[in-house]
Amino acid sequence: MPEISFPYLKQFSKYLVVTLFSSLVAGRFAYLSLLYAGEINEFASHFRYYALTYLLLFSFVFLAVSILYVFLLSVLGKIDSTRAASADLYVNLLFLVLLPYLIDFRYLIDSLGFSLLYFVVLSVILIRVFLLISAIWKNRSSQERIIYILLIGLFFLGIALRLRLLFTVGTVVDSDEAIWGLMARHILFKFEHPTVFYGQSYMGSLSAYIAALLFFLFGASSFTLKLVPLLFSIVFLISAYFLARQIFSSLVALVCFLLVAVGSPFIIFYSVTAWGYIEVLAIGNVILLISIILRGIPSGRNEFALYALLGFLMGLALWVNVFAVIYIFTVSVFFIWRERLALFSRKFLLLFSFFILGLLPLIIYNLHHEFATFKHLFLASGGSFVLEERLRWATAGVSALFLRVIPRLLGIRGSAVPALLIIYLIYVVSFLFGFILLALDRKKRQPTSLKEPQGLMMLQVLVFTNIFFFISSYFGAIYQVPRYMLVSYTSLSIFLSAFIVYSAQRSKLIASAFMIIILLSNLQGNAAYSRNRPLSVVRAMRFLEKNNGVSHIYTEYWIAYQLTFISKERIICTPQSGLWSNRYPSYTNQVDRAPYQTVGFIFPKASKNIKKIEDFLRKKGITYRKNTVQDYTVLNDLSGHVASSSIPLMNIEWDKRLVLGN
């Protein structure tokens, strides 16, 4: 298999014009056809005066699929961009010819349980997937075909593991996830334009905009919301493979792909959880990959295009999640120190300009909110520069890192002590093995086909930067949450893959034992977690809607936004768990102003908040009816008005079956 290079993308800018035109035509035709068929009437009341929005959304889908298709066809299929663009144009023309027949057979499609809109989008993608596989297969040797078959098999294995979790645990959203869904609904139906996560000054809203597009195509649901992290996890898988391949051999990359596909339960959990973390891991992998590719690409248009893309992705990643600082610092060290990239060179100015472009939403937000993001970063770093304070943070962070965080990150916290120690030792040795490889490379000895020593150093700098970030902030000292070390997961997987391949050269039995231990540990952890089903408020929602007409709820944080999203805002909830939990003040105003006959309270049936609220209502002289619905207790039919300002603060009661993500 050839390395990632761009000899077939010389006509990229020329083909882009053709693809843009054909995508606009196809998108416009699809919009008119589906409008005629009555498939988008559901959105007519929301977009009555925004017909252009339909065209833009449809055209965006066609354009995104076309660009990805032509890019992969050029790089993997060894076809120049002009021919690839022509192939894409023919696909669009074929689609335009077949679409009227799809509409004629819409009743057959409906009988299969598919929406015509869903079927149209799916057909656009599947046609290109089939043609792409055909082109790749035709232009590869027998050995390369075997590798591709293995890669495709591992890819679907990884997707299957994630879907299994999605259909068991993941289809239930918590309040943090539900907020992303509510943001997407507000973007789609209220034309709001949030820049960051509701109630925070960080974590950009990119995922919410993507979710809004998916809601438009497939409808708003918990499953559709979780397609966003699933899509980014696919990018994470593929980019991890190519990153390992650029640094090491194809065999190391194949082993890495297996380890990431059958990942620890922690990484699998984040692959189907809409918390905004897998997104920055996927973009971060692409940032590292482009940085390494730039070392071997000759000067010219493609080099400047990659510098522009790299800068834009760095800015975009920082907007998406502040943890992107780790990637940005690593890449900056790589280019300024190792590559001697001058601060005022054309390349750096281009990189910086597109970095500002990618970061522009966050910059505008901070200009209007007194630099709230930077204030948060200062507080996250401890908010103090006193040496004694820093040492105290670092001590607590180091202890948490090795005793709690890394075992949870690698999925071995619940393992028996001997297994835990063995797996821990394997990862530690594989990390140290990277330094041995660099030493051997200086002596011109490369036992594992190390092709990019600078890339290996970049991964090591990334891990050390992540560790420093963790132990020097209150994330490590107070929260001690493993997700703040997620950035290191790809690097640790690549180190482990190189170590296993090197071990196989000495003893295939030992290398196989290492591989089996890691994979069995991951599979066992994923299976164990899939059996833990979190609480769902669906039955409680139906009870409130059908039997009591309760449409406004006071509750605690982990129920409030979950119930609001699942009910599609037919039931408005406001959390009474402190100011930080009031992510969307409009909901509080709506509940406070609602007629008391439509107001109620809801808690898990074992909640300590029930007694607290019952005592409060008795003191106010307000009568109520108490009902138990599955796992929840509902207080409704209130005899008087209550206001959020007078209700006592409620304890936050996190579902213990979801502790894996913390």
C-alpha positions in Angstrom: 0.0 0.0 0.0 1.4 3.4 -0.9 1.9 6.1 1.7 -0.5 9.0 1.9 0.6 11.4 -0.8 -1.1 13.8 -3.3 0.2 13.0 -6.8 -3.3 12.4 -8.0 -4.7 15.7 -6.6 -3.0 18.1 -9.0 -6.3 19.1 -10.5 -8.0 19.5 -7.1 -9.1 23.1 -7.6 -10.4 22.5 -11.1 -12.5 19.5 -10.2 -13.9 21.3 -7.2 -15.8 23.8 -9.5 -17.3 20.9 -11.4 -18.3 19.0 -8.2 -19.7 22.2 -6.6 -21.9 22.8 -9.7 -23.1 19.2 -9.9 -23.8 19.1 -6.2 -25.9 22.3 -6.3 -27.9 20.9 -9.3 -28.4 17.5 -7.6 -29.3 19.1 -4.3 -31.8 21.4 -5.9 -33.4 18.6 -7.9 -33.6 16.4 -4.7 -35.3 19.2 -2.8 -37.9 19.9 -5.5 -38.6 16.2 -5.9 -39.0 15.5 -2.2 -41.1 18.7 -1.8 -43.4 17.5 -4.6 -43.6 14.1 -2.9 -44.6 15.7 0.4 -41.6 14.3 2.3 -40.5 17.6 3.9 -43.9 19.1 4.9 -43.0 18.4 8.5 -40.5 21.3 8.3 -42.7 23.6 6.2 -44.0 25.6 9.1 -40.5 26.2 10.4 -38.9 27.1 7.0 -41.9 28.8 5.3 -39.8 31.8 4.4 -36.5 30.0 4.2 -36.7 28.0 1.0 -33.0 28.7 0.4 -32.2 26.8 3.6 -33.5 23.6 2.0 -31.3 24.0 -1.0 -28.3 24.8 1.1 -28.8 21.7 3.3 -29.3 19.3 0.5 -26.5 20.8 -1.5 -24.2 20.6 1.5 -24.9 16.9 1.9 -24.2 16.2 -1.8 -21.1 18.4 -1.8 -19.6 16.9 1.4 -20.2 13.3 0.1 -18.7 14.3 -3.3 -15.6 15.9 -2.0 -14.9 12.9 0.3 -15.6 10.5 -2.5 -13.2 12.3 -5.0 -10.5 12.6 -2.4 -10.6 8.9 -1.4 -10.9 7.9 -5.1 -7.8 10.0 -5.9 -5.6 8.9 -2.9 -6.7 5.2 -2.5 -7.9 4.4 -6.0 -4.9 6.0 -7.8 -7.2 8.0 -10.1 -6.3 11.6 -11.0 -8.7 14.3 -9.8 -10.1 15.0 -13.3 -11.3 11.4 -13.8 -12.5 11.2 -10.2 -14.5 14.4 -10.6 -16.0 13.1 -13.9 -16.9 9.8 -12.1 -18.6 11.9 -9.3 -20.5 13.9 -11.9 -21.8 10.7 -13.6 -22.9 9.4 -10.2 -24.9 12.6 -9.6 -26.4 12.3 -13.1 -27.3 8.7 -12.4 -28.9 9.7 -9.2 -31.0 12.4 -10.9 -32.2 9.8 -13.4 -33.1 7.3 -10.7 -34.7 9.7 -8.2 -38.1 10.0 -10.0 -38.4 6.2 -10.0 -37.6 6.1 -6.3 -40.4 8.5 -5.7 -42.7 6.4 -7.8 -41.9 3.4 -5.6 -42.1 5.4 -2.4 -44.9 3.2 -1.0 -42.7 0.1 -1.4 -39.9 2.0 0.4 -42.4 3.0 3.2 -43.4 -0.6 3.6 -39.8 -1.5 4.3 -39.8 1.0 7.2 -37.6 3.6 5.5 -38.4 7.3 5.0 -37.9 8.4 1.4 -35.7 11.2 2.6 -33.6 8.8 4.5 -33.5 6.4 1.5 -32.3 9.2 -0.9 -29.4 10.3 1.4 -28.4 6.6 2.0 -28.4 5.8 -1.7 -26.2 8.8 -2.5 -23.6 7.5 0.0 -23.9 3.8 -0.8 -23.5 4.2 -4.6 -20.2 6.0 -4.0 -19.0 3.5 -1.4 -19.6 0.7 -3.9 -17.8 2.5 -6.7 -14.9 3.4 -4.4 -14.4 -0.2 -3.3 -14.5 -1.3 -6.9 -11.8 1.3 -7.9 -9.6 0.4 -5.0 -9.9 -3.3 -5.7 -9.1 -3.0 -9.3 -5.9 -1.0 -8.8 -4.3 -3.1 -6.0 -2.1 -6.1 -5.9 -3.1 -9.4 -4.3 -1.2 -8.6 -1.1 -2.8 -5.2 -0.9 -6.2 -6.7 -1.4 -5.7 -9.0 1.6 -4.7 -6.0 3.7 -7.8 -4.1 2.6 -10.0 -7.1 3.4 -8.5 -7.2 6.9 -9.0 -3.5 7.3 -12.6 -3.6 6.2 -13.2 -6.5 8.6 -11.7 -4.7 11.5 -13.5 -1.6 10.7 -16.9 -3.3 10.8 -15.9 -5.1 13.9 -15.2 -1.8 15.6 -18.5 -0.3 14.3 -20.3 -3.4 15.6 -18.9 -3.0 19.1 -20.0 0.6 19.2 -23.4 -0.1 17.8 -23.9 -2.9 20.4 -23.2 -0.4 23.1 -25.4 2.2 21.4 -28.4 -0.1 21.2 -28.0 -1.3 24.8 -26.8 1.5 27.0 -26.3 4.4 24.6 -29.8 5.0 23.3 -30.6 6.6 26.7 -29.2 10.2 26.8 -28.2 12.0 30.0 -28.7 15.7 30.5 -25.3 16.7 29.2 -26.1 14.9 25.9 -29.6 16.2 25.9 -28.3 19.8 25.9 -26.5 19.1 22.7 -29.8 17.8 21.3 -31.7 20.8 22.5 -29.1 23.1 21.0 -29.6 21.3 17.7 -33.4 21.6 17.9 -33.1 25.3 18.6 -30.7 25.7 15.6 -33.1 23.9 13.4 -36.5 25.1 14.6 -35.8 28.5 16.3 -32.9 29.6 14.1 -30.7 30.2 17.2 -26.9 30.3 16.7 -25.2 29.1 19.9 -21.4 29.3 19.8 -20.6 27.2 22.9 -22.3 24.7 25.1 -25.3 26.1 27.0 -24.3 27.6 30.3 -20.5 27.4 29.6 -17.9 29.5 28.0 -16.1 26.7 26.3 -16.9 23.5 24.2 -17.9 24.9 20.8 -21.3 24.0 19.2 -20.0 22.2 16.1 -21.6 19.0 17.1 -24.9 20.7 17.7 -24.9 22.1 14.1 -24.0 18.6 12.7 -26.8 17.2 14.9 -29.2 19.8 13.5 -28.4 18.6 10.0 -29.0 15.0 11.0 -32.2 16.0 12.7 -33.3 17.7 9.5 -32.6 14.5 7.5 -33.7 11.8 9.9 -35.7 13.5 12.6 -34.8 14.5 16.1 -34.2 11.5 18.4 -31.7 10.2 20.9 -30.4 7.8 18.3 -29.9 10.5 15.7 -28.1 12.6 18.2 -25.7 9.8 19.0 -24.8 9.4 15.3 -22.7 12.5 15.7 -20.1 11.0 18.0 -20.4 7.7 16.1 -19.4 9.5 12.9 -16.5 11.2 14.6 -15.4 7.8 16.1 -15.2 6.5 12.5 -12.8 9.4 11.6 -10.9 8.6 14.8 -10.5 5.0 13.8 -9.3 5.7 10.2 -7.0 8.6 11.2 -5.4 6.4 13.9 -4.6 3.8 11.3 -3.0 6.3 8.8 -1.2 8.0 11.6 0.5 4.7 12.7 1.2 3.9 9.1 3.0 7.2 8.5 5.2 6.7 11.5 5.7 2.9 11.3 5.0 0.0 8.9 1.7 -1.2 7.6 1.8 -4.1 10.1 2.1 -1.8 13.0 -0.7 0.3 11.6 -2.9 -2.9 11.2 -2.3 -3.9 14.8 -3.0 -0.3 15.9 -6.3 -0.4 13.9 -7.3 -3.6 15.7 -6.4 -2.2 19.2 -8.4 1.0 18.5 -11.3 -0.8 16.9 -11.6 -3.2 19.8 -10.8 -0.4 22.2 -11.1 -0.1 25.9 -14.6 0.2 27.2 -13.8 3.8 28.0 -13.0 4.8 24.4 -15.9 2.8 23.1 -18.2 4.6 25.6 -17.1 8.0 24.3 -17.6 6.8 20.7 -21.4 6.7 21.2 -21.8 9.4 23.9 -22.6 13.0 22.8 -20.3 14.8 25.3 -18.1 16.5 22.7 -14.9 14.6 23.4 -14.5 12.1 20.6 -14.8 15.1 18.2 -11.6 16.7 19.4 -9.8 13.3 19.4 -10.8 12.7 15.7 -9.8 16.2 14.6 -6.6 16.0 16.7 -5.5 12.8 15.0 -6.0 14.5 11.6 -3.9 17.4 12.8 -1.1 15.1 13.8 -1.4 13.2 10.5 -1.2 16.4 8.4 1.8 17.6 10.4 3.7 14.5 9.6 2.7 14.4 5.9 4.0 18.0 5.6 7.5 16.7 6.3 7.6 14.6 3.2 5.7 16.7 0.7 7.6 18.9 -1.8 7.0 22.7 -1.9 4.2 23.9 -4.0 0.4 24.4 -4.0 -0.3 21.2 -2.2 2.0 22.1 0.6 0.4 25.6 1.1 -3.0 24.0 0.9 -2.1 21.6 3.7 -0.7 24.4 5.9 -4.0 26.2 5.4 -6.0 23.1 6.3 -3.8 22.4 9.3 -4.3 25.9 10.6 -8.0 25.8 10.1 -8.3 22.4 11.9 -6.2 23.7 14.8 -8.5 26.6 15.3 -11.6 24.5 14.8 -10.4 22.0 17.3 -9.7 24.7 19.9 -13.3 26.0 19.4 -14.7 22.4 19.8 -12.8 21.6 23.0 -10.1 23.4 25.0 -8.2 20.2 25.2 -7.1 20.9 21.7 -4.5 23.1 23.4 -2.5 19.9 23.9 -2.5 19.2 20.1 -1.7 22.8 19.3 1.2 23.0 21.7 2.6 19.7 20.4 2.4 20.7 16.7 3.8 24.1 17.5 6.8 22.6 19.1 7.2 20.3 16.2 7.2 23.0 13.6 9.0 25.8 15.4 11.7 23.8 17.1 12.2 20.7 14.9 11.2 22.1 11.5 12.6 25.6 12.1 9.5 27.2 10.8 10.1 31.0 11.0 7.5 33.0 12.7 7.1 35.5 9.9 7.5 33.1 6.9 4.7 32.7 4.4 3.9 29.2 5.7 3.6 30.4 9.3 1.4 33.4 8.3 -0.8 31.1 6.2 -1.0 28.6 9.1 -1.8 31.4 11.6 -4.4 33.1 9.3 -6.4 29.9 8.9 -6.0 29.1 12.6 -7.8 32.4 13.3 -10.4 31.6 10.7 -11.1 28.2 12.4 -11.2 29.9 15.8 -13.3 32.8 14.7 -16.6 31.7 16.3 -14.9 31.5 19.7 -13.1 34.8 19.2 -16.3 36.6 18.4 -18.0 34.9 21.4 -15.2 36.1 23.8 -15.3 39.7 22.4 -18.9 39.8 23.4 -18.5 38.0 26.8 -15.5 39.6 28.4 -13.1 36.8 27.4 -15.0 34.3 29.4 -13.2 31.3 27.8 -9.8 32.6 28.8 -11.0 33.3 32.4 -12.2 29.7 32.6 -8.8 28.4 31.4 -7.1 30.4 34.1 -9.3 29.0 36.7 -8.9 25.5 35.3 -5.1 25.9 35.7 -5.7 26.4 39.4 -6.2 30.1 39.4 -3.0 30.6 41.3 0.8 30.9 40.6 1.9 30.3 44.2 4.5 27.5 44.3 3.1 25.7 47.3 -0.4 25.7 45.7 1.0 24.3 42.4 2.9 21.5 44.3 -0.3 20.5 46.1 -2.2 20.3 42.8 0.6 18.3 41.2 0.9 15.8 44.1 -2.9 15.1 44.0 -2.8 14.9 40.2 0.0 12.4 40.0 -1.6 10.2 42.6 -4.9 10.3 40.7 -3.2 9.8 37.3 -1.6 6.4 38.2 -4.1 5.0 40.7 -7.4 6.0 39.1 -7.2 7.7 35.7 -4.9 5.5 33.6 -6.5 2.2 34.8 -9.9 3.6 33.9 -8.7 4.9 30.6 -7.2 1.6 29.6 -10.3 -0.3 30.9 -8.6 -2.3 33.5 -9.9 -0.7 36.7 -12.4 -3.5 37.4 -9.9 -6.3 36.5 -8.4 -8.7 39.0 -5.1 -7.5 40.5 -2.8 -9.8 38.6 -4.4 -9.0 35.3 -4.4 -5.3 36.1 -0.7 -5.3 36.9 0.2 -7.3 33.7 -1.8 -5.0 31.4 -0.4 -1.9 33.2 3.1 -3.3 32.8 2.6 -4.0 29.1 1.5 -0.4 28.4 4.4 1.1 30.5 7.0 -1.0 28.7 5.5 -0.2 25.3 5.7 3.6 26.2 9.3 3.3 27.2 10.0 1.2 24.1 9.4 4.4 22.0 12.6 5.9 23.5 14.5 2.8 22.7 13.3 3.1 19.1 14.6 6.6 18.9 18.0 5.6 20.3 18.2 2.7 17.7 17.2 5.1 14.9 20.1 7.3 15.7 22.3 4.3 15.1 20.5 3.6 11.8 18.8 0.5 13.2 15.1 0.3 12.7 13.8 -3.1 13.9 10.1 -2.1 13.6 10.4 -0.1 10.3 10.3 3.2 12.1 9.9 5.6 9.1 9.2 8.9 10.9 11.3 9.4 14.1 10.0 12.9 14.3 6.4 11.6 14.3 7.2 9.3 17.2 8.7 12.2 19.1 5.6 14.2 18.4 3.4 11.4 20.0 5.7 11.4 23.1 5.5 15.1 23.4 1.7 14.8 23.2 1.6 12.3 26.0 3.9 14.4 28.3 1.9 17.5 27.5 -1.3 15.8 28.4 0.1 14.5 31.7 1.4 18.0 32.5 -2.0 19.5 31.7 -3.7 17.0 33.9 -1.5 17.2 37.0 -1.2 21.0 36.9 -4.9 21.7 36.9 -7.8 21.1 39.1 -9.0 18.5 36.6 -6.4 16.2 38.0 -6.4 17.4 41.6 -10.1 17.6 42.3 -12.1 16.0 39.5 -9.7 13.1 38.8 -11.7 12.2 35.7 -10.1 9.9 33.1 -11.6 11.8 30.1 -9.1 14.5 30.6 -6.4 12.0 29.5 -8.3 10.8 26.4 -5.9 12.8 24.2 -3.2 10.2 24.9 -5.2 7.2 23.9 -4.1 7.1 20.2 -0.4 7.6 21.1 -0.5 4.8 23.7 -2.2 2.5 21.2 0.5 3.2 18.6 3.3 2.6 21.1 1.7 -0.7 22.1 1.3 -1.8 18.5 5.0 -1.1 17.7 6.0 -3.0 20.9 3.8 -6.0 19.9 5.2 -6.1 16.4 8.8 -5.9 17.7 8.1 -8.6 20.2 6.8 -10.8 17.4 10.2 -10.6 15.7 11.7 -12.2 18.9 8.9 -14.5 20.0 5.5 -14.8 18.2 4.1 -16.6 21.3 4.9 -13.7 23.6 3.5 -11.1 21.2 0.3 -13.2 20.7 0.0 -13.5 24.5 0.2 -9.7 24.8 -2.4 -9.2 22.1 -4.8 -11.7 23.5 -4.5 -10.3 27.0 -5.3 -6.7 25.8 -8.1 -7.7 23.5 -9.8 -10.0 26.1 -9.6 -7.3 28.7 -11.2 -4.8 26.3 -13.9 -7.3 25.2 -14.7 -8.3 28.8 -14.9 -4.6 29.9 -17.2 -3.7 27.0 -19.5 -6.8 27.6 -19.7 -6.0 31.3 -20.7 -2.4 30.7 -23.2 -3.2 28.0 -25.2 -5.1 30.7 -25.6 -1.9 32.8 -28.8 -0.2 31.5 -29.3 3.3 32.8 -32.6 4.8 33.9 -34.9 6.1 31.2 -37.6 8.7 31.7 -39.7 7.6 28.7 -42.5 5.9 30.7 -42.6 8.8 33.2 -42.9 11.2 30.2 -45.8 9.2 28.8 -47.5 9.2 32.2 -47.2 13.0 32.5 -48.5 13.6 29.0 -51.4 11.1 28.9 -52.8 11.0 32.4 -52.1 14.3 34.1 -51.4 17.0 31.5 -48.3 18.1 33.4 -46.1 20.1 31.0 -43.8 22.0 33.4 -41.4 20.2 35.8 -39.1 21.1 38.7 -36.4 18.5 39.2 -32.6 18.0 39.5 -30.0 18.4 36.8 -29.7 14.8 35.4 -33.4 14.5 34.8 -34.3 18.1 33.6 -32.7 18.3 30.2 -33.1 14.6 29.5 -36.8 14.8 29.9 -37.1 18.1 28.0 -35.2 16.7 25.0 -37.0 13.3 24.9 -40.4 14.9 25.1 -39.3 17.2 22.2 -39.9 20.2 24.5 -43.6 19.3 25.1 -42.5 19.0 28.7 -40.3 21.9 29.9 -38.1 21.1 32.9 -35.9 23.4 35.0 -33.2 22.0 37.3 -33.0 23.2 40.9 -29.4 22.1 41.6 -27.7 25.5 41.8 -26.9 28.3 39.3 -24.4 26.2 37.3 -27.1 23.7 36.4 -29.4 26.4 34.9 -28.1 26.0 31.4 -31.0 27.6 29.6 -32.7 30.3 31.8 -35.7 30.5 29.4 -36.9 27.1 30.7 -36.9 28.4 34.3 -38.9 31.4 33.2 -41.4 29.2 31.4 -41.9 26.9 34.4 -42.2 29.8 36.9 -44.9 31.4 34.8 -46.9 28.3 34.0 -50.3 27.6 35.6 -49.8 25.6 38.8 -52.2 22.9 37.5 -49.6 22.0 34.8 -46.6 22.1 37.2 -45.0 19.0 39.0 -41.9 17.5 40.4 -40.1 14.3 39.3 -37.3 12.3 40.9 -35.8 8.8 40.9 -37.9 6.8 43.3 -35.0 6.3 45.8 -34.1 10.0 45.7 -33.4 11.9 48.9 -34.9 15.0 47.2 -38.4 13.6 47.5 -38.6 14.1 51.3 -37.0 17.5 51.0 -39.6 18.7 48.5 -42.5 17.1 50.3 -41.5 18.9 53.5 -41.3 22.1 51.5 -44.8 21.7 50.0 -46.3 20.9 53.4 -44.7 24.1 54.9 -46.2 26.1 52.0 -49.6 24.5 52.6 -49.7 23.0 49.1 -51.4 19.6 48.6 -50.2 17.3 45.9 -50.7 13.8 44.5 -47.8 11.3 44.7 -47.4 8.6 41.9 -44.7 6.0 41.2 -44.0 5.4 37.5 -41.4 2.6 37.0 -38.2 4.0 38.5 -39.5 7.5 39.2 -41.7 9.3 41.7 -43.9 12.1 40.4 -45.5 14.9 42.5 -48.4 16.5 40.6 -51.8 18.1 41.0 -50.4 20.9 43.1 -53.0 23.1 44.9 -50.9 26.2 44.7 -48.2 28.1 42.9 -44.4 27.6 43.5 -41.5 29.5 42.2 -37.9 28.3 41.6 -36.5 31.1 43.9 -38.3 29.5 46.9 -37.7 25.8 46.1 -34.8 24.3 48.1 -31.7 23.2 46.2 -31.9 19.6 45.1 -29.0 17.1 45.5 -27.4 15.9 42.2 -28.0 12.2 42.0 -26.0 10.8 39.1 -27.0 7.4 37.8 -24.2 5.1 39.2 -24.6 2.8 36.2 -23.0 5.5 34.0 -19.9 6.1 36.1 -17.7 4.8 33.3 -17.6 8.1 31.6 -16.3 10.0 34.7 
